[in-house]
């Protein structure tokens, strides 16, 4: 039995589907506040549903009972409830889950995190680093995944390109190469990490097959949608000012990540593609799919 924490999220749901097709026995961790329709989809797909909260150790003990491994994609970025914070949920909550998994006899823990070395200090990356340090000391066989920027988030209308309006936003010079990656590819890598020797007690940086700049991405959108996009440049100094002025933890963290994008985020990353056999989605393919759905 594999427990997926964060199972109602976009990435977590994809991991559950992937696991069900391979191992059959999957326990999906949800919260009382999770959307009923999302939980129902997981149940109908064949997952065992368990209700637990990272801030409730007793519920975590029940969630981890009898599991061989845990994959955690938990974050309060888009699902924060009263009492949640990056420190309490992404940080201490993940630490509590690690402890519960070890106490229950689990052997493997896969933690989907990220590398924010090119971004300034902020609550979210700080919480992730705290959890990573604890996992490394836990005695569990661990894999810490550092995926690059998700297509679905960082090339979305909210943060990058809006095909309907024909607009795009570029952070900094926009010339640094980034290995954007698809959610489905991160899910595949997380599942493979449960059993591949290369992933044992390892931190793995991972991105898509082709590094492209933000300017390159704009051209891909223009090519796929057959029109020019009006580009708004957001200077790095403006991002720095936004980061310094931010008081809210979410605003502070996203300002830091946008600065990371301006500075190249994963520049120089060389993912170990040979260790994880899979057909990955290219940036061009992703944007063409968007255009196909739009038409």
Phi and psi restraints in degrees (value plus and minus 20) as a CYANA .aco file:
   2 UNK   PHI    -131.7   -91.7
   2 UNK   PSI     111.2   151.2
   3 UNK   PHI    -115.6   -75.6
   3 UNK   PSI     110.2   150.2
   4 UNK   PHI    -130.4   -90.4
   4 UNK   PSI      92.7   132.7
   5 UNK   PHI    -112.3   -72.3
   5 UNK   PSI     114.0   154.0
   6 UNK   PHI      66.8   106.8
   6 UNK   PSI       7.3    47.3
   7 UNK   PHI     -87.3   -47.3
   7 UNK   PSI     -40.2    -0.2
   8 UNK   PHI    -108.7   -68.7
   8 UNK   PSI     -26.0    14.0
   9 UNK   PHI     -96.8   -56.8
   9 UNK   PSI     151.9   191.9
  10 UNK   PHI     -81.7   -41.7
  10 UNK   PSI     -68.7   -28.7
  11 UNK   PHI     -89.9   -49.9
  11 UNK   PSI     -65.1   -25.1
  12 UNK   PHI     -79.8   -39.8
  12 UNK   PSI     -62.0   -22.0
  13 UNK   PHI     -82.8   -42.8
  13 UNK   PSI     -59.7   -19.7
  14 UNK   PHI     -85.4   -45.4
  14 UNK   PSI     -59.0   -19.0
  15 UNK   PHI     -84.9   -44.9
  15 UNK   PSI     -62.5   -22.5
  16 UNK   PHI     -78.7   -38.7
  16 UNK   PSI     -68.2   -28.2
  17 UNK   PHI     -80.1   -40.1
  17 UNK   PSI     -62.4   -22.4
  18 UNK   PHI     -82.2   -42.2
  18 UNK   PSI     -66.2   -26.2
  19 UNK   PHI     -85.6   -45.6
  19 UNK   PSI     -61.7   -21.7
  20 UNK   PHI     -79.4   -39.4
  20 UNK   PSI     -54.9   -14.9
  21 UNK   PHI     -92.3   -52.3
  21 UNK   PSI     -37.6     2.4
  22 UNK   PHI    -130.0   -90.0
  22 UNK   PSI     -71.0   -31.0
  23 UNK   PHI    -129.6   -89.6
  23 UNK   PSI     -35.4     4.6
  24 UNK   PHI      63.0   103.0
  24 UNK   PSI     -71.1   -31.1
  25 UNK   PHI    -114.5   -74.5
  25 UNK   PSI      87.7   127.7
  26 UNK   PHI    -154.0  -114.0
  26 UNK   PSI     113.1   153.1
  27 UNK   PHI    -128.0   -88.0
  27 UNK   PSI     101.7   141.7
  28 UNK   PHI    -119.9   -79.9
  28 UNK   PSI     100.0   140.0
  29 UNK   PHI    -107.2   -67.2
  29 UNK   PSI     102.6   142.6
  30 UNK   PHI    -145.5  -105.5
  30 UNK   PSI     153.7   193.7
  31 UNK   PHI    -137.2   -97.2
  31 UNK   PSI     145.2   185.2
  32 UNK   PHI     -78.9   -38.9
  32 UNK   PSI     -48.9    -8.9
  33 UNK   PHI    -110.3   -70.3
  33 UNK   PSI     -19.8    20.2
  34 UNK   PHI     -84.0   -44.0
  34 UNK   PSI     128.5   168.5
  35 UNK   PHI     -83.4   -43.4
  35 UNK   PSI     105.4   145.4
  36 UNK   PHI     -75.4   -35.4
  36 UNK   PSI     -57.8   -17.8
  37 UNK   PHI     -87.3   -47.3
  37 UNK   PSI     -54.0   -14.0
  38 UNK   PHI     -89.8   -49.8
  38 UNK   PSI     -64.8   -24.8
  39 UNK   PHI     -81.5   -41.5
  39 UNK   PSI     -61.0   -21.0
  40 UNK   PHI     -83.5   -43.5
  40 UNK   PSI     -58.7   -18.7
  41 UNK   PHI     -83.0   -43.0
  41 UNK   PSI     -61.5   -21.5
  42 UNK   PHI     -84.4   -44.4
  42 UNK   PSI     -61.9   -21.9
  43 UNK   PHI     -84.1   -44.1
  43 UNK   PSI     -65.5   -25.5
  44 UNK   PHI     -86.1   -46.1
  44 UNK   PSI     -48.3    -8.3
  45 UNK   PHI     -92.2   -52.2
  45 UNK   PSI     -37.8     2.2
  46 UNK   PHI      98.9   138.9
  46 UNK   PSI     -17.2    22.8
  47 UNK   PHI    -100.2   -60.2
  47 UNK   PSI     125.7   165.7
  48 UNK   PHI    -102.1   -62.1
  48 UNK   PSI     108.4   148.4
  49 UNK   PHI    -115.5   -75.5
  49 UNK   PSI     112.4   152.4
  50 UNK   PHI    -150.1  -110.1
  50 UNK   PSI     115.0   155.0
  51 UNK   PHI    -117.3   -77.3
  51 UNK   PSI     102.1   142.1
  52 UNK   PHI    -172.8  -132.8
  52 UNK   PSI     145.3   185.3
  53 UNK   PHI    -158.7  -118.7
  53 UNK   PSI     113.4   153.4
  54 UNK   PHI     -80.6   -40.6
  54 UNK   PSI     -40.5    -0.5
  55 UNK   PHI    -111.7   -71.7
  55 UNK   PSI     -16.0    24.0
  56 UNK   PHI    -143.3  -103.3
  56 UNK   PSI      72.5   112.5
  57 UNK   PHI     -75.3   -35.3
  57 UNK   PSI     -56.2   -16.2
  58 UNK   PHI     -82.2   -42.2
  58 UNK   PSI     -60.3   -20.3
  59 UNK   PHI     -88.3   -48.3
  59 UNK   PSI     -51.5   -11.5
  60 UNK   PHI     -90.5   -50.5
  60 UNK   PSI     -56.1   -16.1
  61 UNK   PHI     -81.0   -41.0
  61 UNK   PSI     -62.6   -22.6
  62 UNK   PHI     -87.5   -47.5
  62 UNK   PSI     -58.9   -18.9
  63 UNK   PHI     -84.9   -44.9
  63 UNK   PSI     -54.5   -14.5
  64 UNK   PHI    -109.1   -69.1
  64 UNK   PSI     -27.2    12.8
  65 UNK   PHI     -79.3   -39.3
  65 UNK   PSI     101.5   141.5
  66 UNK   PHI      59.3    99.3
  66 UNK   PSI     -11.4    28.6
  67 UNK   PHI    -109.4   -69.4
  67 UNK   PSI     126.4   166.4
  68 UNK   PHI    -109.0   -69.0
  68 UNK   PSI     -47.5    -7.5
  69 UNK   PHI    -175.1  -135.1
  69 UNK   PSI     142.6   182.6
  70 UNK   PHI    -151.1  -111.1
  70 UNK   PSI     116.6   156.6
  71 UNK   PHI    -137.4   -97.4
  71 UNK   PSI     101.7   141.7
  72 UNK   PHI    -133.9   -93.9
  72 UNK   PSI     104.4   144.4
  73 UNK   PHI    -138.6   -98.6
  73 UNK   PSI      -5.1    34.9
  74 UNK   PHI     -81.7   -41.7
  74 UNK   PSI     114.1   154.1
  75 UNK   PHI    -175.2  -135.2
  75 UNK   PSI     127.5   167.5
  76 UNK   PHI    -117.0   -77.0
  76 UNK   PSI      -2.5    37.5
  77 UNK   PHI     -76.9   -36.9
  77 UNK   PSI     -68.1   -28.1
  78 UNK   PHI    -134.9   -94.9
  78 UNK   PSI     -22.1    17.9
  79 UNK   PHI    -145.4  -105.4
  79 UNK   PSI       2.1    42.1
  80 UNK   PHI     -80.2   -40.2
  80 UNK   PSI     115.1   155.1
  81 UNK   PHI    -137.6   -97.6
  81 UNK   PSI     147.7   187.7
  82 UNK   PHI     -71.6   -31.6
  82 UNK   PSI     109.7   149.7
  83 UNK   PHI      74.6   114.6
  83 UNK   PSI     -32.7     7.3
  84 UNK   PHI    -100.5   -60.5
  84 UNK   PSI     130.0   170.0
  85 UNK   PHI    -179.6  -139.6
  85 UNK   PSI     145.3   185.3
  86 UNK   PHI     -81.3   -41.3
  86 UNK   PSI     -59.8   -19.8
  87 UNK   PHI     -86.1   -46.1
  87 UNK   PSI     -63.7   -23.7
  88 UNK   PHI     -96.9   -56.9
  88 UNK   PSI     -55.5   -15.5
  89 UNK   PHI    -118.8   -78.8
  89 UNK   PSI     -83.5   -43.5
  90 UNK   PHI     -85.9   -45.9
  90 UNK   PSI     -51.8   -11.8
  91 UNK   PHI    -112.3   -72.3
  91 UNK   PSI    -102.3   -62.3
  92 UNK   PHI     -83.6   -43.6
  92 UNK   PSI     -53.3   -13.3
  93 UNK   PHI     -84.0   -44.0
  93 UNK   PSI     -64.1   -24.1
  94 UNK   PHI     -85.5   -45.5
  94 UNK   PSI     -57.8   -17.8
  95 UNK   PHI     -81.1   -41.1
  95 UNK   PSI     -61.7   -21.7
  96 UNK   PHI     -84.1   -44.1
  96 UNK   PSI     -57.2   -17.2
  97 UNK   PHI     -86.6   -46.6
  97 UNK   PSI     -60.4   -20.4
  98 UNK   PHI     -79.4   -39.4
  98 UNK   PSI     -66.4   -26.4
  99 UNK   PHI     -84.0   -44.0
  99 UNK   PSI     -60.6   -20.6
 100 UNK   PHI     -85.8   -45.8
 100 UNK   PSI     -60.1   -20.1
 101 UNK   PHI     -83.3   -43.3
 101 UNK   PSI     -63.5   -23.5
 102 UNK   PHI     -84.5   -44.5
 102 UNK   PSI     -65.1   -25.1
 103 UNK   PHI     -83.1   -43.1
 103 UNK   PSI     -52.1   -12.1
 104 UNK   PHI     -99.5   -59.5
 104 UNK   PSI     -28.0    12.0
 105 UNK   PHI      74.9   114.9
 105 UNK   PSI      -7.6    32.4
 106 UNK   PHI     -84.1   -44.1
 106 UNK   PSI     130.5   170.5
 107 UNK   PHI    -123.8   -83.8
 107 UNK   PSI     -47.9    -7.9
 108 UNK   PHI    -149.0  -109.0
 108 UNK   PSI     121.1   161.1
 109 UNK   PHI    -156.7  -116.7
 109 UNK   PSI      99.6   139.6
 110 UNK   PHI    -127.5   -87.5
 110 UNK   PSI     102.3   142.3
 111 UNK   PHI    -136.8   -96.8
 111 UNK   PSI      97.3   137.3
 112 UNK   PHI    -107.2   -67.2
 112 UNK   PSI      89.1   129.1
 113 UNK   PHI    -143.5  -103.5
 113 UNK   PSI    -170.6  -130.6
 114 UNK   PHI    -183.5  -143.5
 114 UNK   PSI     140.8   180.8
 115 UNK   PHI    -120.8   -80.8
 115 UNK   PSI      97.0   137.0
 116 UNK   PHI    -131.4   -91.4
 116 UNK   PSI      11.7    51.7
 117 UNK   PHI     -80.0   -40.0
 117 UNK   PSI     -49.9    -9.9
 118 UNK   PHI    -109.5   -69.5
 118 UNK   PSI     -18.0    22.0
 119 UNK   PHI    -129.6   -89.6
 119 UNK   PSI     132.7   172.7
 120 UNK   PHI     -92.8   -52.8
 120 UNK   PSI     152.8   192.8
 121 UNK   PHI     -82.0   -42.0
 121 UNK   PSI     120.4   160.4
 122 UNK   PHI    -181.8  -141.8
 122 UNK   PSI     141.4   181.4
 123 UNK   PHI     -80.2   -40.2
 123 UNK   PSI     -61.8   -21.8
 124 UNK   PHI     -86.5   -46.5
 124 UNK   PSI     -74.1   -34.1
 125 UNK   PHI     -82.1   -42.1
 125 UNK   PSI     -51.4   -11.4
 126 UNK   PHI     -83.4   -43.4
 126 UNK   PSI     -63.9   -23.9
 127 UNK   PHI     -84.3   -44.3
 127 UNK   PSI     -61.2   -21.2
 128 UNK   PHI     -83.3   -43.3
 128 UNK   PSI     -61.8   -21.8
 129 UNK   PHI     -84.3   -44.3
 129 UNK   PSI     -59.4   -19.4
 130 UNK   PHI     -80.1   -40.1
 130 UNK   PSI     -64.3   -24.3
 131 UNK   PHI     -86.3   -46.3
 131 UNK   PSI     -59.8   -19.8
 132 UNK   PHI     -80.5   -40.5
 132 UNK   PSI     -66.5   -26.5
 133 UNK   PHI     -79.8   -39.8
 133 UNK   PSI     -62.5   -22.5
 134 UNK   PHI     -84.9   -44.9
 134 UNK   PSI     -61.4   -21.4
 135 UNK   PHI     -82.7   -42.7
 135 UNK   PSI     -60.9   -20.9
 136 UNK   PHI     -83.3   -43.3
 136 UNK   PSI     -49.1    -9.1
 137 UNK   PHI    -113.2   -73.2
 137 UNK   PSI     -22.9    17.1
 138 UNK   PHI     -93.3   -53.3
 138 UNK   PSI     -44.4    -4.4
 139 UNK   PHI      71.9   111.9
 139 UNK   PSI     -29.7    10.3
 140 UNK   PHI     -95.3   -55.3
 140 UNK   PSI     131.2   171.2
 141 UNK   PHI     -91.4   -51.4
 141 UNK   PSI      94.5   134.5
 142 UNK   PHI    -136.6   -96.6
 142 UNK   PSI     134.3   174.3
 143 UNK   PHI    -153.1  -113.1
 143 UNK   PSI     104.5   144.5
 144 UNK   PHI    -128.2   -88.2
 144 UNK   PSI      98.2   138.2
 145 UNK   PHI    -118.4   -78.4
 145 UNK   PSI     113.0   153.0
 146 UNK   PHI    -136.2   -96.2
 146 UNK   PSI      55.1    95.1
 147 UNK   PHI     -87.9   -47.9
 147 UNK   PSI     134.9   174.9
 148 UNK   PHI     -96.2   -56.2
 148 UNK   PSI    -184.2  -144.2
 149 UNK   PHI     -92.1   -52.1
 149 UNK   PSI     112.7   152.7
 150 UNK   PHI     -93.4   -53.4
 150 UNK   PSI     114.8   154.8
 151 UNK   PHI     -71.1   -31.1
 151 UNK   PSI     -67.7   -27.7
 152 UNK   PHI     -83.3   -43.3
 152 UNK   PSI     -42.3    -2.3
 153 UNK   PHI    -123.5   -83.5
 153 UNK   PSI     -72.6   -32.6
 154 UNK   PHI    -107.9   -67.9
 154 UNK   PSI     -24.1    15.9
 155 UNK   PHI    -135.6   -95.6
 155 UNK   PSI      -3.0    37.0
 156 UNK   PHI    -102.4   -62.4
 156 UNK   PSI     146.0   186.0
 157 UNK   PHI     -79.3   -39.3
 157 UNK   PSI     -52.3   -12.3
 158 UNK   PHI     -87.1   -47.1
 158 UNK   PSI     -57.9   -17.9
 159 UNK   PHI    -134.4   -94.4
 159 UNK   PSI     -35.2     4.8
 160 UNK   PHI    -161.0  -121.0
 160 UNK   PSI    -102.6   -62.6
 161 UNK   PHI    -137.9   -97.9
 161 UNK   PSI     112.3   152.3
 162 UNK   PHI    -132.0   -92.0
 162 UNK   PSI      79.9   119.9
 163 UNK   PHI     -82.9   -42.9
 163 UNK   PSI     -51.4   -11.4
 164 UNK   PHI     -87.0   -47.0
 164 UNK   PSI     -67.6   -27.6
 165 UNK   PHI    -100.0   -60.0
 165 UNK   PSI     -38.4     1.6
 166 UNK   PHI      50.4    90.4
 166 UNK   PSI      18.3    58.3
 167 UNK   PHI    -145.6  -105.6
 167 UNK   PSI     138.1   178.1
 168 UNK   PHI    -167.9  -127.9
 168 UNK   PSI     133.0   173.0
 169 UNK   PHI    -141.5  -101.5
 169 UNK   PSI     108.3   148.3
 170 UNK   PHI    -137.4   -97.4
 170 UNK   PSI     110.0   150.0
 171 UNK   PHI    -115.9   -75.9
 171 UNK   PSI     104.2   144.2
 172 UNK   PHI      49.7    89.7
 172 UNK   PSI    -170.8  -130.8
 173 UNK   PHI     -88.2   -48.2
 173 UNK   PSI     -47.6    -7.6
 174 UNK   PHI      55.1    95.1
 174 UNK   PSI      -2.2    37.8
 175 UNK   PHI    -129.4   -89.4
 175 UNK   PSI     -29.9    10.1
 176 UNK   PHI     -90.1   -50.1
 176 UNK   PSI     120.9   160.9
 177 UNK   PHI    -103.1   -63.1
 177 UNK   PSI     115.3   155.3
 178 UNK   PHI    -151.1  -111.1
 178 UNK   PSI     120.5   160.5
 179 UNK   PHI    -115.6   -75.6
 179 UNK   PSI      51.8    91.8
 180 UNK   PHI     -73.6   -33.6
 180 UNK   PSI     127.9   167.9
 181 UNK   PHI    -158.2  -118.2
 181 UNK   PSI     129.9   169.9
 182 UNK   PHI    -103.7   -63.7
 182 UNK   PSI     126.5   166.5
 183 UNK   PHI     -75.3   -35.3
 183 UNK   PSI     -63.9   -23.9
 184 UNK   PHI     -81.3   -41.3
 184 UNK   PSI     -54.0   -14.0
 185 UNK   PHI     -92.0   -52.0
 185 UNK   PSI     -56.0   -16.0
 186 UNK   PHI     -86.1   -46.1
 186 UNK   PSI     -59.9   -19.9
 187 UNK   PHI     -81.6   -41.6
 187 UNK   PSI     -63.8   -23.8
 188 UNK   PHI     -81.5   -41.5
 188 UNK   PSI     -63.9   -23.9
 189 UNK   PHI     -84.6   -44.6
 189 UNK   PSI     -60.5   -20.5
 190 UNK   PHI     -81.5   -41.5
 190 UNK   PSI     -62.5   -22.5
 191 UNK   PHI     -88.0   -48.0
 191 UNK   PSI     -62.7   -22.7
 192 UNK   PHI     -82.1   -42.1
 192 UNK   PSI     -50.7   -10.7
 193 UNK   PHI     -85.8   -45.8
 193 UNK   PSI     -37.9     2.1
 194 UNK   PHI     -83.9   -43.9
 194 UNK   PSI     -49.2    -9.2
 195 UNK   PHI    -148.2  -108.2
 195 UNK   PSI     -32.5     7.5
 196 UNK   PHI     -98.9   -58.9
 196 UNK   PSI     109.6   149.6
 197 UNK   PHI     -75.8   -35.8
 197 UNK   PSI     -55.3   -15.3
 198 UNK   PHI     -80.0   -40.0
 198 UNK   PSI     -48.1    -8.1
 199 UNK   PHI    -108.4   -68.4
 199 UNK   PSI     -20.7    19.3
 200 UNK   PHI     -92.5   -52.5
 200 UNK   PSI     103.8   143.8
 201 UNK   PHI      29.1    69.1
 201 UNK   PSI      33.4    73.4
 202 UNK   PHI    -157.3  -117.3
 202 UNK   PSI     128.5   168.5
 203 UNK   PHI    -126.2   -86.2
 203 UNK   PSI     101.9   141.9
 204 UNK   PHI    -140.0  -100.0
 204 UNK   PSI      91.1   131.1
 205 UNK   PHI     -97.3   -57.3
 205 UNK   PSI     116.1   156.1
 206 UNK   PHI    -168.2  -128.2
 206 UNK   PSI     116.9   156.9
 207 UNK   PHI    -163.6  -123.6
 207 UNK   PSI    -195.3  -155.3
 208 UNK   PHI     -93.6   -53.6
 208 UNK   PSI     156.7   196.7
 209 UNK   PHI     -94.0   -54.0
 209 UNK   PSI     -40.4    -0.4
 210 UNK   PHI    -153.8  -113.8
 210 UNK   PSI      95.5   135.5
 211 UNK   PHI     -90.7   -50.7
 211 UNK   PSI     108.9   148.9
 212 UNK   PHI    -154.8  -114.8
 212 UNK   PSI     135.2   175.2
 213 UNK   PHI    -108.0   -68.0
 213 UNK   PSI     149.0   189.0
 214 UNK   PHI     -82.0   -42.0
 214 UNK   PSI     -58.2   -18.2
 215 UNK   PHI     -83.1   -43.1
 215 UNK   PSI     -60.4   -20.4
 216 UNK   PHI     -81.0   -41.0
 216 UNK   PSI     -61.0   -21.0
 217 UNK   PHI     -83.3   -43.3
 217 UNK   PSI     -59.3   -19.3
 218 UNK   PHI     -79.1   -39.1
 218 UNK   PSI     -63.6   -23.6
 219 UNK   PHI     -82.6   -42.6
 219 UNK   PSI     -56.9   -16.9
 220 UNK   PHI     -83.6   -43.6
 220 UNK   PSI     -61.4   -21.4
 221 UNK   PHI     -84.9   -44.9
 221 UNK   PSI     -62.6   -22.6
 222 UNK   PHI     -83.5   -43.5
 222 UNK   PSI     -60.9   -20.9
 223 UNK   PHI     -86.1   -46.1
 223 UNK   PSI     -65.7   -25.7
 224 UNK   PHI     -91.9   -51.9
 224 UNK   PSI     -56.4   -16.4
 225 UNK   PHI    -116.8   -76.8
 225 UNK   PSI     -24.5    15.5
 226 UNK   PHI      46.5    86.5
 226 UNK   PSI      16.8    56.8
 227 UNK   PHI    -179.2  -139.2
 227 UNK   PSI     140.0   180.0
 228 UNK   PHI     -97.4   -57.4
 228 UNK   PSI     124.7   164.7
 229 UNK   PHI    -128.2   -88.2
 229 UNK   PSI     114.4   154.4
 230 UNK   PHI     -99.0   -59.0
 230 UNK   PSI      98.7   138.7
 231 UNK   PHI    -117.9   -77.9
 231 UNK   PSI     109.9   149.9
 232 UNK   PHI    -123.8   -83.8
 232 UNK   PSI     100.8   140.8
 233 UNK   PHI    -109.2   -69.2
 233 UNK   PSI     109.7   149.7
 234 UNK   PHI    -129.1   -89.1
 234 UNK   PSI      82.5   122.5
 235 UNK   PHI     -80.6   -40.6
 235 UNK   PSI     130.5   170.5
 236 UNK   PHI     -79.6   -39.6
 236 UNK   PSI     -56.5   -16.5
 237 UNK   PHI     -83.5   -43.5
 237 UNK   PSI     -55.9   -15.9
 238 UNK   PHI     -86.7   -46.7
 238 UNK   PSI     -58.0   -18.0
 239 UNK   PHI     -87.1   -47.1
 239 UNK   PSI     -59.2   -19.2
 240 UNK   PHI     -82.6   -42.6
 240 UNK   PSI     -61.6   -21.6
 241 UNK   PHI     -84.3   -44.3
 241 UNK   PSI     -60.5   -20.5
 242 UNK   PHI     -82.8   -42.8
 242 UNK   PSI     -63.5   -23.5
 243 UNK   PHI     -83.0   -43.0
 243 UNK   PSI     -64.9   -24.9
 244 UNK   PHI     -85.7   -45.7
 244 UNK   PSI     -55.1   -15.1
 245 UNK   PHI    -103.7   -63.7
 245 UNK   PSI     -39.1     0.9
 246 UNK   PHI     -84.1   -44.1
 246 UNK   PSI     113.4   153.4
 247 UNK   PHI    -128.0   -88.0
 247 UNK   PSI     -56.8   -16.8
 248 UNK   PHI     -91.6   -51.6
 248 UNK   PSI     119.2   159.2
 249 UNK   PHI     -82.5   -42.5
 249 UNK   PSI     -56.6   -16.6
 250 UNK   PHI     -90.5   -50.5
 250 UNK   PSI     -65.3   -25.3
 251 UNK   PHI     -81.2   -41.2
 251 UNK   PSI     -61.7   -21.7
 252 UNK   PHI     -82.2   -42.2
 252 UNK   PSI     -64.4   -24.4
 253 UNK   PHI     -88.7   -48.7
 253 UNK   PSI     -61.6   -21.6
 254 UNK   PHI     -90.5   -50.5
 254 UNK   PSI     -54.7   -14.7
 255 UNK   PHI     -82.9   -42.9
 255 UNK   PSI     -59.6   -19.6
 256 UNK   PHI     -84.9   -44.9
 256 UNK   PSI     -62.3   -22.3
 257 UNK   PHI     -87.6   -47.6
 257 UNK   PSI     -57.3   -17.3
 258 UNK   PHI     -84.6   -44.6
 258 UNK   PSI     -55.3   -15.3
 259 UNK   PHI     -84.7   -44.7
 259 UNK   PSI     -58.3   -18.3
 260 UNK   PHI     -80.9   -40.9
 260 UNK   PSI     -59.5   -19.5
 261 UNK   PHI     -83.0   -43.0
 261 UNK   PSI     -65.2   -25.2
 262 UNK   PHI     -80.0   -40.0
 262 UNK   PSI     -51.4   -11.4
 263 UNK   PHI    -113.3   -73.3
 263 UNK   PSI     -19.4    20.6
 264 UNK   PHI      87.3   127.3
 264 UNK   PSI     -25.7    14.3
 265 UNK   PHI      24.9    64.9
 265 UNK   PSI     -95.0   -55.0
 266 UNK   PHI    -135.1   -95.1
 266 UNK   PSI       4.7    44.7
 267 UNK   PHI     -71.7   -31.7
 267 UNK   PSI     110.1   150.1
 268 UNK   PHI      71.1   111.1
 268 UNK   PSI     -25.7    14.3
 269 UNK   PHI     -83.0   -43.0
 269 UNK   PSI     115.6   155.6
 270 UNK   PHI    -143.4  -103.4
 270 UNK   PSI      68.0   108.0
 271 UNK   PHI     -81.6   -41.6
 271 UNK   PSI     127.3   167.3
 272 UNK   PHI    -101.8   -61.8
 272 UNK   PSI      44.9    84.9
 273 UNK   PHI     -75.5   -35.5
 273 UNK   PSI     -56.0   -16.0
 274 UNK   PHI     -85.6   -45.6
 274 UNK   PSI     -40.7    -0.7
 275 UNK   PHI    -105.4   -65.4
 275 UNK   PSI     -33.3     6.7
 276 UNK   PHI    -152.4  -112.4
 276 UNK   PSI      66.5   106.5
 277 UNK   PHI     -84.9   -44.9
 277 UNK   PSI      96.5   136.5
 278 UNK   PHI    -186.2  -146.2
 278 UNK   PSI     133.9   173.9
 279 UNK   PHI    -113.1   -73.1
 279 UNK   PSI      89.5   129.5
 280 UNK   PHI    -112.6   -72.6
 280 UNK   PSI     135.8   175.8
 281 UNK   PHI    -104.9   -64.9
 281 UNK   PSI     107.3   147.3
 282 UNK   PHI    -104.5   -64.5
 282 UNK   PSI     142.0   182.0
 283 UNK   PHI     -80.8   -40.8
 283 UNK   PSI     -63.1   -23.1
 284 UNK   PHI     -80.8   -40.8
 284 UNK   PSI     -63.9   -23.9
 285 UNK   PHI     -83.9   -43.9
 285 UNK   PSI     -61.4   -21.4
 286 UNK   PHI     -81.7   -41.7
 286 UNK   PSI     -67.8   -27.8
 287 UNK   PHI     -86.8   -46.8
 287 UNK   PSI     -57.0   -17.0
 288 UNK   PHI     -84.8   -44.8
 288 UNK   PSI     -55.8   -15.8
 289 UNK   PHI     -83.7   -43.7
 289 UNK   PSI     -61.8   -21.8
 290 UNK   PHI     -78.3   -38.3
 290 UNK   PSI     -66.1   -26.1
 291 UNK   PHI     -84.0   -44.0
 291 UNK   PSI     -59.0   -19.0
 292 UNK   PHI     -83.3   -43.3
 292 UNK   PSI     -60.9   -20.9
 293 UNK   PHI     -88.0   -48.0
 293 UNK   PSI     -56.3   -16.3
 294 UNK   PHI     -87.5   -47.5
 294 UNK   PSI     -50.4   -10.4
